[in-house]
Amino acid sequence: MFTIDPIAEETACQGSYGYRLHRGVKDCAVYLWMVSANPTANRRFILEADIKGFFPSVCHKWLLENLPMDKRILKEFLKAGYMEEASLQPTLEGFPQGSPISPPLANLALNGLEKILREQDFLTTRYADDFVVLGKSE
């Protein structure tokens, strides 16, 4: 976990607040307030979204091809499974939400969302798999 955090921080999007050192939900709320409550704000249309089933559905192949880390270690982690009621459960896709490495993996997987939306003139902020998009029109 501690070796992947610097990678996740180095590549993190500015609008990402979830599971990051020295950032939290209050910082995300302050950003949204500053952007939308300003009398000169021109992005008054807000979309709030949550990627349903994000953690268990992340594609292992995509992670292995796109994350800047040791592929052997990542592959071993992704296939390690998880314990539920004293029984080992396989992880064929995604990763367990409660594992220590899940937050940085989630942030790495979602990096780029903000860039794509910014290219379309939207502002966005994200806390894990929950995000808010602010736009000038519907």
FISETOR-646561 format. One record per residue (C-alpha): residue in three letters; residue number from 1; chain; x, y, z. Coordinates in steps of 0.5 Angstrom, whole numbers. Each point is the difference from the previous one (the first is absolute). Example, Ala and Ser with C-alpha at 12.3 -4.5 7.8 and 13.67 -1.06 7.14 Angstrom:
2
NODE; ala; 1; A; 25; -9; 16
NODE; ser; 2; A; 2; 7; -2
***
This chain:
138
NODE; met; 1; A; 0; 0; 0
NODE; phe; 2; A; 5; 5; 2
NODE; thr; 3; A; 4; -1; -6
NODE; ile; 4; A; -6; 1; -5
NODE; asp; 5; A; -2; 7; 4
NODE; pro; 6; A; 6; 4; -3
NODE; ile; 7; A; -2; -2; -7
NODE; ala; 8; A; -7; 1; 1
NODE; glu; 9; A; 1; 7; 3
NODE; glu; 10; A; 5; 2; -6
NODE; thr; 11; A; -5; -2; -5
NODE; ala; 12; A; -6; 3; 4
NODE; cys; 13; A; -5; 5; -3
NODE; gln; 14; A; -1; 6; 3
NODE; gly; 15; A; -7; -1; 2
NODE; ser; 16; A; 1; -7; 3
NODE; tyr; 17; A; -1; 1; 7
NODE; gly; 18; A; -2; -8; 2
NODE; tyr; 19; A; 5; -4; 4
NODE; arg; 20; A; 6; 5; -1
NODE; leu; 21; A; 5; 3; 6
NODE; his; 22; A; -2; 7; 2
NODE; arg; 23; A; -7; 0; -4
NODE; gly; 24; A; -7; -2; 2
NODE; val; 25; A; -7; 1; -1
NODE; lys; 26; A; 0; 7; 3
NODE; asp; 27; A; 5; 2; -5
NODE; cys; 28; A; -4; -2; -5
NODE; ala; 29; A; -6; 3; 3
NODE; val; 30; A; 4; 7; 0
NODE; tyr; 31; A; 2; -1; -7
NODE; leu; 32; A; -7; -1; -2
NODE; trp; 33; A; -3; 6; 4
NODE; met; 34; A; 6; 5; -3
NODE; val; 35; A; -2; -2; -7
NODE; ser; 36; A; -7; 0; 0
NODE; ala; 37; A; -2; 5; 6
NODE; asn; 38; A; 4; 6; -3
NODE; pro; 39; A; -4; 5; -3
NODE; thr; 40; A; 4; 0; -6
NODE; ala; 41; A; -1; -7; -1
NODE; asn; 42; A; -2; -3; -7
NODE; arg; 43; A; -1; -7; 1
NODE; arg; 44; A; -6; -1; 4
NODE; phe; 45; A; -3; -6; -3
NODE; ile; 46; A; 2; -6; 5
NODE; leu; 47; A; 1; -8; -2
NODE; glu; 48; A; 1; -4; 6
NODE; ala; 49; A; 2; -7; -1
NODE; asp; 50; A; 2; -7; 3
NODE; ile; 51; A; 3; -5; -4
NODE; lys; 52; A; -4; -6; 2
NODE; gly; 53; A; 4; -6; 1
NODE; phe; 54; A; 6; 3; -1
NODE; phe; 55; A; 5; -4; 4
NODE; pro; 56; A; -2; -7; -2
NODE; ser; 57; A; 0; 2; -7
NODE; val; 58; A; 6; 3; -2
NODE; cys; 59; A; 4; -4; -6
NODE; his; 60; A; 6; -4; 2
NODE; lys; 61; A; 3; 0; -7
NODE; trp; 62; A; -1; 8; 0
NODE; leu; 63; A; 3; 1; 7
NODE; leu; 64; A; 6; -4; -2
NODE; glu; 65; A; 1; 3; -7
NODE; asn; 66; A; -1; 7; 3
NODE; leu; 67; A; 3; 1; 7
NODE; pro; 68; A; 7; 2; 1
NODE; met; 69; A; 2; -5; 5
NODE; asp; 70; A; 3; -7; 0
NODE; lys; 71; A; -4; -4; -4
NODE; arg; 72; A; 1; -7; 3
NODE; ile; 73; A; -1; 3; 7
NODE; leu; 74; A; -7; 3; -2
NODE; lys; 75; A; -2; -6; -4
NODE; glu; 76; A; 1; -4; 7
NODE; phe; 77; A; -4; 5; 4
NODE; leu; 78; A; -6; 0; -5
NODE; lys; 79; A; 0; -8; 0
NODE; ala; 80; A; 1; -1; 8
NODE; gly; 81; A; -7; 0; 1
NODE; tyr; 82; A; -4; 3; 7
NODE; met; 83; A; -2; -4; 6
NODE; glu; 84; A; -8; 1; 1
NODE; glu; 85; A; -3; -4; 6
NODE; ala; 86; A; 6; -5; 1
NODE; ser; 87; A; 0; -1; -7
NODE; leu; 88; A; 5; 2; -6
NODE; gln; 89; A; -3; 3; -5
NODE; pro; 90; A; 3; 1; -7
NODE; thr; 91; A; 1; 7; -4
NODE; leu; 92; A; -1; -2; -7
NODE; glu; 93; A; -1; 8; -1
NODE; gly; 94; A; 0; 6; 4
NODE; phe; 95; A; 3; 0; 7
NODE; pro; 96; A; -3; 0; 7
NODE; gln; 97; A; -2; 7; 2
NODE; gly; 98; A; 3; -1; 7
NODE; ser; 99; A; 7; -2; -1
NODE; pro; 100; A; 5; 5; 1
NODE; ile; 101; A; 3; 0; -7
NODE; ser; 102; A; -7; 1; -3
NODE; pro; 103; A; -1; 8; 1
NODE; pro; 104; A; 7; 1; -4
NODE; leu; 105; A; -2; -5; -5
NODE; ala; 106; A; -7; 4; -1
NODE; asn; 107; A; 3; 7; 0
NODE; leu; 108; A; 5; -3; -6
NODE; ala; 109; A; -5; -3; -4
NODE; leu; 110; A; -5; 6; 1
NODE; asn; 111; A; 6; 5; -2
NODE; gly; 112; A; -2; 3; -7
NODE; leu; 113; A; -7; 1; 1
NODE; glu; 114; A; 1; 8; 2
NODE; lys; 115; A; 4; 1; -6
NODE; ile; 116; A; -5; -3; -5
NODE; leu; 117; A; -5; 4; 4
NODE; arg; 118; A; 4; 7; 0
NODE; glu; 119; A; 1; -1; -8
NODE; gln; 120; A; -8; 1; 0
NODE; asp; 121; A; 1; 6; 4
NODE; phe; 122; A; -3; -3; 6
NODE; leu; 123; A; 3; 0; 7
NODE; thr; 124; A; 0; -6; 5
NODE; thr; 125; A; 2; -3; 6
NODE; arg; 126; A; 0; -7; 3
NODE; tyr; 127; A; 0; -4; 6
NODE; ala; 128; A; 2; -7; -1
NODE; asp; 129; A; -5; -2; -5
NODE; asp; 130; A; -5; 5; 1
NODE; phe; 131; A; 1; 7; -4
NODE; val; 132; A; -4; 6; -1
NODE; val; 133; A; 0; 4; -7
NODE; leu; 134; A; -1; 7; -1
NODE; gly; 135; A; -2; 3; -6
NODE; lys; 136; A; -2; 7; -4
NODE; ser; 137; A; -6; -4; -3
NODE; glu; 138; A; -4; -6; 1
***
